[in-house]
Amino acid sequence: MKANQTVLKEFILVGFSSYPHVRTFLFVLFFGLYLLTLTGNLAILGLTWADRSLHTPMYLFLRALSFSETCYTLTIIPKMLADLLTEKRSISVPGCGLQMCFFLGLGGTNCIVLTLMGYDRFLAICHPLQYPLLMTNVVCGQLVVSAWAGGFLISVTETALIFRGSFCNPNLIHHFFCHMRAVVRLSCLDSDLTELLVTMISVSALMGTFLLIITTYVFILSTVFRIPSAEGKQKAFSTCASHLTVVIVHFGFAAIVYLKPEGSGGDDTLIAVPYTVITPSLSPLIFSLRNRDMKNAFRKLLAKGSFWNT
């Protein structure tokens, strides 16, 4: 138990206060990336809903990912942008708990949905004849619901572990949002044990989903290499390219945040920026620009719009 135990009502987010001369630049940069994220994800949601040819499991999973990523950015970026423009960067203790719970839950949901997208590609390429029976829209919807349930089961567990006791002064969170490692260090209980537990849960979930995706791609590659024609191989690879790119970016940046050894140096605030701000803006770009069906759906929508304007 720490000696300076007290009942805290709010935390102060230190955030980017160590970089006062670039806060305006950071606001403009992050605001631009946030608009890009919202525009890209809303475009994917709109196109996959409006174009009936995209009402397939693959694009239903993509729609689920875009929705969860939109919610994910909403949990931290608006607050971060507001804090960049003000000196009062406080957040209530219950508000901090809610932000942490939704951030972890939606982050976990994203990982599981990416895993399900890999499983969908595995069924489509390795079991093409059984695919329409195994992966229906109903099954897809059930899997998405299970992804949300799994993500929030993990987040509620971690948040409950961190917020089960009171917090000690100083009430400074050395981050731009309620990151679990930064908050758990303020706990009046044995913060080292709690930090170890929540880190193990996060790393296990992260590595577990990543290994499942790698396993599906091992089977996919073994099947693709057995396809006799080069055209068939290229077609199979093209359906996986955007997903695999997003997986590498998503899990790569997440590993930097969650697998960084304690005391290895580096500003945790800056290290978290790629995972929380940059990755969500890249995902819709990758899925849109590298996907022929999405580009065709966009062209059809533009053509329909120009038709009604004539």
C-alpha positions in Angstrom: 0.0 0.0 0.0 1.2 3.5 -0.8 1.4 6.0 2.0 -0.1 9.0 0.2 -3.5 7.4 -0.3 -6.4 9.7 -0.9 -9.8 9.8 -2.7 -9.2 11.3 -6.1 -12.1 12.8 -8.1 -10.2 13.6 -11.2 -6.9 13.0 -13.1 -4.8 15.4 -15.1 -3.7 14.2 -18.5 -0.2 15.4 -19.0 -0.4 14.6 -22.7 1.7 16.8 -25.0 2.3 19.5 -22.4 6.0 18.7 -22.6 5.9 20.0 -26.2 4.3 23.4 -25.9 5.8 24.9 -29.0 4.4 22.2 -31.4 0.9 21.8 -29.8 -0.8 23.9 -32.5 1.0 21.9 -35.2 0.0 18.6 -33.6 -3.6 19.8 -33.4 -3.7 20.5 -37.1 -2.0 17.2 -37.9 -4.2 15.1 -35.7 -7.3 16.9 -36.7 -6.5 16.2 -40.4 -5.8 12.5 -39.7 -9.1 12.3 -37.7 -11.1 13.8 -40.6 -9.4 11.4 -42.9 -10.3 8.5 -40.6 -13.9 9.5 -40.3 -14.3 10.2 -44.0 -12.7 6.9 -45.0 -14.7 4.8 -42.6 -18.0 6.5 -43.3 -17.4 6.1 -47.1 -16.8 2.3 -46.5 -20.0 2.1 -44.4 -22.0 3.9 -47.0 -20.7 2.0 -50.0 -21.0 -1.4 -48.5 -24.6 -0.5 -47.5 -25.7 1.1 -50.7 -24.2 -1.4 -53.2 -26.0 -4.7 -53.1 -23.1 -6.5 -54.7 -21.1 -5.8 -51.6 -23.7 -7.5 -49.3 -21.3 -10.4 -48.8 -19.6 -11.8 -45.7 -16.3 -10.3 -46.7 -17.7 -6.8 -46.9 -20.0 -7.3 -43.8 -16.8 -7.9 -41.8 -15.2 -4.8 -43.4 -18.3 -2.8 -42.4 -18.0 -4.1 -38.9 -14.3 -3.1 -38.8 -15.0 0.4 -40.1 -17.8 0.9 -37.5 -15.7 -0.3 -34.6 -12.7 1.8 -35.7 -14.9 4.9 -36.0 -16.1 4.3 -32.4 -12.5 3.5 -31.3 -11.2 6.9 -32.5 -14.2 8.7 -30.9 -13.2 7.5 -27.5 -9.9 9.4 -27.4 -9.2 11.7 -30.3 -11.8 14.4 -29.7 -10.7 14.7 -26.0 -7.1 14.7 -27.1 -7.7 17.5 -29.7 -9.6 19.6 -27.0 -6.7 19.1 -24.6 -4.2 20.4 -27.2 -6.0 23.7 -27.2 -6.5 24.2 -23.4 -4.4 24.2 -20.3 -7.1 22.4 -18.3 -6.6 18.7 -19.2 -8.6 17.0 -16.5 -10.8 14.0 -16.7 -13.0 12.5 -13.9 -12.1 9.2 -12.4 -15.4 7.5 -13.7 -14.9 9.2 -17.1 -11.3 7.8 -17.2 -12.7 4.3 -16.4 -15.2 4.6 -19.2 -12.7 5.9 -21.7 -10.3 3.0 -20.8 -13.1 0.4 -21.0 -14.3 1.5 -24.4 -10.8 2.0 -25.8 -9.7 -1.5 -24.8 -13.0 -3.0 -25.8 -13.0 -1.5 -29.2 -9.3 -2.2 -29.7 -10.0 -5.9 -28.8 -13.0 -5.9 -31.1 -10.8 -4.7 -34.0 -8.3 -7.5 -33.4 -11.0 -10.2 -33.3 -12.7 -8.8 -36.4 -9.4 -8.8 -38.3 -9.0 -12.4 -37.2 -12.5 -13.2 -38.5 -11.7 -11.6 -41.8 -8.7 -13.9 -42.1 -10.9 -16.9 -41.3 -13.4 -15.7 -44.0 -10.6 -15.6 -46.6 -9.4 -19.1 -45.4 -12.8 -20.6 -46.0 -13.2 -18.8 -49.4 -9.9 -19.9 -50.8 -9.3 -23.3 -49.1 -13.0 -24.5 -49.1 -14.6 -22.7 -52.0 -17.4 -25.2 -52.5 -18.5 -25.3 -48.8 -18.0 -21.5 -48.4 -21.5 -20.4 -49.2 -22.9 -22.9 -46.7 -20.3 -22.2 -43.9 -20.2 -18.4 -44.2 -23.7 -17.0 -44.6 -24.6 -13.4 -43.7 -26.4 -14.8 -40.6 -23.2 -16.6 -39.4 -21.2 -13.5 -40.2 -23.5 -11.4 -38.0 -23.2 -13.9 -35.2 -19.4 -13.8 -35.4 -19.4 -10.0 -35.3 -21.5 -10.0 -32.2 -19.1 -12.5 -30.6 -16.2 -10.2 -31.6 -17.8 -7.3 -29.7 -18.6 -9.6 -26.7 -15.0 -10.9 -26.6 -13.4 -7.5 -26.9 -15.5 -6.0 -24.1 -15.2 -9.1 -21.9 -11.4 -8.5 -21.9 -11.8 -4.7 -21.4 -14.2 -5.0 -18.5 -11.9 -7.4 -16.8 -8.9 -5.2 -17.2 -10.7 -2.0 -16.2 -12.2 -3.7 -13.1 -8.7 -4.8 -12.0 -7.3 -1.3 -12.4 -10.2 0.6 -10.8 -10.9 -1.9 -8.0 -9.2 0.3 -5.4 -8.5 4.0 -4.8 -5.8 6.1 -6.4 -2.9 8.0 -4.8 -1.5 11.4 -5.5 0.0 12.8 -7.7 -3.0 12.5 -10.0 -1.0 13.0 -13.1 -1.5 10.6 -16.0 1.6 10.8 -18.2 -0.3 10.2 -21.4 -2.9 11.9 -23.6 -5.7 9.4 -22.7 -6.4 7.0 -19.9 -3.8 4.3 -21.0 -4.0 1.4 -18.6 -0.3 1.3 -17.8 -0.2 5.0 -17.0 -3.4 4.8 -14.8 -2.5 1.6 -12.9 0.7 3.2 -11.6 -1.4 5.6 -9.6 -3.3 2.8 -7.8 -2.9 2.7 -4.0 -2.9 -1.1 -4.2 0.0 -3.3 -5.5 0.3 -1.6 -8.8 3.1 -3.8 -10.0 1.0 -7.0 -9.7 -2.0 -5.3 -11.3 0.1 -4.0 -14.2 1.6 -7.4 -14.7 -1.9 -9.0 -14.8 -3.5 -6.5 -17.3 -0.4 -6.5 -19.5 -0.4 -10.3 -19.6 -4.1 -10.3 -20.6 -3.5 -7.7 -23.3 -0.4 -9.4 -24.7 -2.2 -12.8 -24.7 -5.2 -11.4 -26.6 -2.9 -9.6 -29.0 -0.6 -12.5 -29.7 -3.5 -15.0 -29.7 -5.4 -13.2 -32.5 -2.2 -12.5 -34.5 -1.2 -16.2 -34.3 -4.6 -17.3 -35.5 -4.3 -14.9 -38.5 -0.8 -16.3 -39.3 -2.2 -19.8 -39.1 -5.0 -19.0 -41.6 -2.5 -17.5 -44.0 -0.3 -20.6 -43.8 -3.2 -22.7 -45.0 -4.1 -20.0 -47.6 -0.6 -19.9 -49.0 -0.3 -23.6 -49.2 -3.6 -23.7 -51.2 -2.7 -20.8 -53.5 0.7 -22.3 -54.4 -1.2 -25.4 -55.6 -3.3 -23.4 -58.0 -1.9 -24.2 -61.5 -2.6 -20.9 -63.3 -0.8 -17.7 -62.6 -4.0 -15.8 -63.1 -5.7 -17.9 -60.4 -2.9 -17.3 -58.0 -3.0 -13.6 -58.6 -6.8 -13.5 -58.1 -6.5 -15.4 -54.8 -3.7 -13.1 -53.6 -5.6 -10.0 -54.6 -8.5 -10.8 -52.2 -6.1 -11.0 -49.3 -3.6 -8.2 -50.0 -5.5 -5.3 -48.3 -6.4 -7.4 -45.3 -2.8 -8.7 -44.8 -1.4 -5.1 -45.2 -3.8 -3.8 -42.5 -2.9 -6.8 -40.2 0.8 -6.0 -40.5 0.2 -2.3 -39.8 -2.3 -2.8 -37.0 -0.4 -5.6 -35.1 3.0 -4.0 -35.8 2.1 -0.7 -34.1 0.2 -2.5 -31.3 3.2 -4.7 -30.5 5.4 -1.6 -30.1 3.0 -0.2 -27.5 2.2 -3.4 -25.6 5.4 -5.4 -25.9 7.8 -2.5 -25.1 9.9 -3.6 -22.2 9.6 -1.6 -19.0 12.4 0.9 -18.6 13.4 0.7 -22.2 13.1 4.4 -22.7 11.1 6.5 -25.1 8.1 8.7 -24.5 5.0 6.5 -24.1 2.8 9.4 -25.4 4.6 9.6 -28.7 5.0 5.8 -29.0 1.1 5.5 -28.8 0.4 8.0 -31.5 0.9 5.6 -34.5 -1.4 3.0 -32.9 -4.1 5.4 -31.8 -4.1 8.1 -34.5 -2.2 6.9 -37.6 -3.3 3.3 -37.9 -7.1 4.0 -38.0 -6.5 6.6 -40.8 -4.5 4.1 -42.9 -7.0 1.2 -42.7 -9.8 2.7 -44.7 -7.3 4.0 -47.3 -5.8 0.5 -47.7 -9.1 -1.3 -48.0 -10.5 1.3 -50.4 -7.5 1.9 -52.7 -6.4 -1.7 -52.9 -9.9 -3.1 -53.4 -11.3 -3.3 -57.0 -14.9 -3.9 -55.8 -14.8 -0.9 -53.5 -13.5 1.3 -56.4 -16.1 0.0 -58.8 -18.9 0.6 -56.2 -17.6 4.2 -55.8 -17.6 4.7 -59.6 -21.1 3.4 -59.9 -22.3 5.7 -57.1 -20.7 8.7 -58.9 -22.2 7.6 -62.2 -25.6 7.3 -60.6 -25.2 10.8 -59.0 -24.2 12.4 -62.4 -27.2 10.6 -64.0 -29.7 12.2 -61.6 -28.0 15.6 -62.0 -28.6 15.6 -65.8 
